[in-house]
């Protein structure tokens, strides 16, 4: 069995966007030529601003959106060759808002058992046993079995969502901002639960977040996404110790610190996100980059290999001889 459980090969996703009644539709490139490999048992994190393409990429990984071009593979086999039911048996999601992702008209037992019912797994008695097991696994009391989502706290609802995602024992879990709707104290509990379940069940996480403190706590490898492209992919330690792409540095500098004397950090990126319908020449980041020069505005940056990953910047690696990937 290969170490690579999930792989993307030059995946692109475009949408046709209306610009008005008498204007031609424009092409929006939400994901542009992304390639990655996720190793079995690791936490692969994806970070970037809202609108960078993270959720579109997650939907493609779940089989909810087909790529416009490129290929997605699980265990070396193309997802496109499988139906959505087969993909769902191996890849499951945990969404951002545990309340909106749970049907308020169903009981907790029904919600957790739903994947088993949809896939026709087990008898009613077997499904009930699995539901009770999952309640124990995620740390919920069995007395909540017949409760509705509205009777639970935010943290309890997210534990139900985790139980539902894991009840079929998937190989890969897509975590799309799974703690951003929760209180800070509850976030820590859910993150620790996710790490514990990863160890116990041998899971692989594809973790999407804009919260770099969460990523630093969880991730093994981190990819930074900007306007549909990966601009840097590094080990967690390497990225947080010395980011090579200026966008990665800006994201790290935007993290709030507990020191009140430091105030709100200034990333020097401006308040306006660029229009993805009007791409610029050269490096996509050059209009917001404080260190951009004429070369950045004229030529797309090369992919530069680093000891623990790569970055796409004309000036990487900083302070060392550059080795450009073939």
LUMGUVO-235169 format. One line per 2 residues: their letters; for each residue x, y, z of C-alpha. Coordinates in steps of 0.1 Angstrom, whole numbers. Example, Ala and Ser with C-alpha at 12.3 -4.5 7.8 and 13.67 -1.06 7.14 Angstrom:
// residues 2
as = 123/-45/78; 137/-11/71
// end
This chain:
// residues 326
xx = 0/0/0; 13/34/-10
xx = 22/61/16; 3/86/-5
xx = -34/83/3; -46/115/-15
xx = -31/132/-45; -40/161/-68
xx = -23/164/-102; -25/199/-118
xx = -62/204/-107; -81/234/-120
xx = -117/245/-114; -133/273/-133
xx = -168/289/-132; -187/311/-156
xx = -197/343/-138; -224/367/-151
xx = -213/403/-154; -247/418/-162
xx = -275/415/-187; -257/427/-218
xx = -222/416/-210; -205/383/-218
xx = -199/359/-190; -164/360/-174
xx = -143/330/-164; -134/328/-127
xx = -106/304/-119; -112/293/-84
xx = -85/267/-83; -55/270/-107
xx = -32/241/-114; -29/227/-79
xx = -8/196/-72; -3/180/-38
xx = 3/147/-21; -11/138/13
xx = 7/110/32; -12/84/51
xx = -17/94/88; -6/130/85
xx = -24/163/90; -21/183/58
xx = -32/219/65; -44/245/39
xx = -44/282/48; -53/314/30
xx = -77/343/31; -114/339/24
xx = -119/337/-14; -86/320/-20
xx = -102/288/-32; -99/265/-1
xx = -136/255/0; -138/248/-37
xx = -108/225/-34; -125/207/-4
xx = -157/202/-25; -136/186/-53
xx = -119/163/-28; -153/152/-15
xx = -165/145/-51; -191/173/-49
xx = -175/192/-77; -157/178/-106
xx = -124/195/-116; -124/214/-149
xx = -90/197/-156; -65/177/-138
xx = -69/145/-117; -77/136/-81
xx = -66/102/-68; -72/82/-36
xx = -47/54/-31; -36/59/-66
xx = -70/54/-82; -88/84/-98
xx = -118/96/-79; -135/103/-113
xx = -137/66/-119; -157/61/-87
xx = -192/71/-79; -200/95/-51
xx = -211/67/-28; -177/50/-31
xx = -158/82/-25; -180/90/6
xx = -170/56/21; -134/67/21
xx = -135/105/25; -158/123/50
xx = -163/159/59; -165/179/91
xx = -179/213/83; -175/247/99
xx = -209/253/116; -221/223/135
xx = -256/237/138; -263/243/101
xx = -247/210/91; -271/190/114
xx = -307/185/105; -327/200/134
xx = -356/176/129; -336/145/136
xx = -323/130/168; -287/126/176
xx = -290/89/171; -305/94/136
xx = -279/120/126; -249/97/136
xx = -265/67/119; -274/85/87
xx = -243/75/67; -248/39/77
xx = -285/41/65; -275/58/32
xx = -249/32/24; -270/3/36
xx = -245/-8/62; -258/-32/89
xx = -291/-40/104; -310/-15/127
xx = -295/-32/158; -260/-31/143
xx = -264/6/134; -276/14/170
xx = -246/-4/184; -223/16/162
xx = -240/49/172; -235/41/209
xx = -198/33/202; -193/66/184
xx = -209/85/213; -184/70/236
xx = -155/77/212; -163/114/209
xx = -171/118/246; -208/124/246
xx = -231/108/272; -256/82/259
xx = -285/101/275; -283/125/245
xx = -292/97/221; -327/110/216
xx = -320/147/220; -322/172/191
xx = -293/195/179; -310/225/194
xx = -307/210/229; -269/207/227
xx = -241/232/231; -219/242/202
xx = -191/219/213; -215/190/217
xx = -230/196/183; -195/195/167
xx = -188/162/185; -220/148/169
xx = -207/160/135; -174/143/142
xx = -192/111/152; -212/111/120
xx = -181/116/99; -163/88/116
xx = -190/62/120; -181/45/87
xx = -144/46/95; -132/66/65
xx = -95/69/56; -95/107/50
xx = -114/134/69; -118/168/53
xx = -119/193/81; -133/227/68
xx = -127/252/95; -141/228/121
xx = -136/250/151; -141/286/138
xx = -178/288/150; -169/277/185
xx = -158/295/217; -120/296/222
xx = -122/273/252; -143/248/233
xx = -120/250/203; -91/235/223
xx = -113/206/234; -123/198/198
xx = -88/201/185; -75/178/212
xx = -103/153/204; -94/154/167
xx = -57/146/175; -67/118/198
xx = -90/102/172; -63/105/146
xx = -40/85/167; -66/59/178
xx = -82/54/144; -53/59/121
xx = -69/88/103; -55/113/77
xx = -67/149/80; -70/175/52
xx = -74/205/75; -86/238/61
xx = -83/269/83; -75/306/84
xx = -65/303/120; -27/299/120
xx = -26/292/157; -48/261/151
xx = -26/250/122; 6/254/142
xx = -10/231/169; -22/204/145
xx = -4/203/112; 24/182/99
xx = 26/200/65; 11/233/55
xx = 2/247/21; -5/284/16
xx = -31/293/-10; -35/326/-28
xx = -60/333/-56; -65/297/-64
xx = -28/288/-64; -4/272/-39
xx = 24/297/-33; 42/277/-6
xx = 42/242/8; 64/234/38
xx = 66/214/70; 49/231/99
xx = 82/238/117; 98/252/85
xx = 69/275/76; 65/290/111
xx = 102/294/116; 109/311/82
xx = 82/316/56; 97/321/21
xx = 68/336/2; 58/372/12
xx = 21/362/14; 30/335/39
xx = 50/361/59; 20/385/59
xx = -3/358/71; 20/350/100
xx = 24/387/109; -14/391/110
xx = -17/367/140; -29/386/171
xx = -6/384/202; -17/385/238
xx = 5/416/244; -19/446/244
xx = 10/470/238; 15/456/203
xx = -20/466/191; -35/452/159
xx = -8/439/135; -5/455/101
xx = 1/431/72; 7/459/47
xx = -15/440/22; -43/466/21
xx = -79/462/29; -92/452/-5
xx = -88/416/-18; -79/415/-56
xx = -105/408/-82; -100/372/-94
xx = -118/380/-126; -90/404/-136
xx = -57/385/-131; -24/405/-133
xx = 7/397/-153; 37/382/-136
xx = 34/371/-100; -3/371/-89
xx = 7/385/-56; 27/415/-70
xx = 0/442/-65; 0/436/-28
xx = 36/426/-22; 57/453/-4
xx = 89/439/-20; 76/436/-57
xx = 100/448/-84; 97/450/-122
xx = 106/413/-125; 76/404/-104
xx = 53/423/-126; 67/409/-158
xx = 74/372/-151; 56/344/-132
xx = 78/332/-104; 95/298/-106
xx = 89/269/-82; 118/270/-59
xx = 128/238/-41; 136/242/-4
xx = 150/216/21; 115/209/35
xx = 92/219/6; 89/247/-20
xx = 78/282/-26; 70/303/-57
xx = 89/335/-54; 116/352/-75
xx = 136/359/-43; 134/325/-25
xx = 152/312/-7; 161/344/12
xx = 198/348/20; 209/316/2
xx = 217/303/-33; 185/296/-52
xx = 178/261/-66; 150/262/-92
xx = 130/230/-97; 132/215/-132
// end
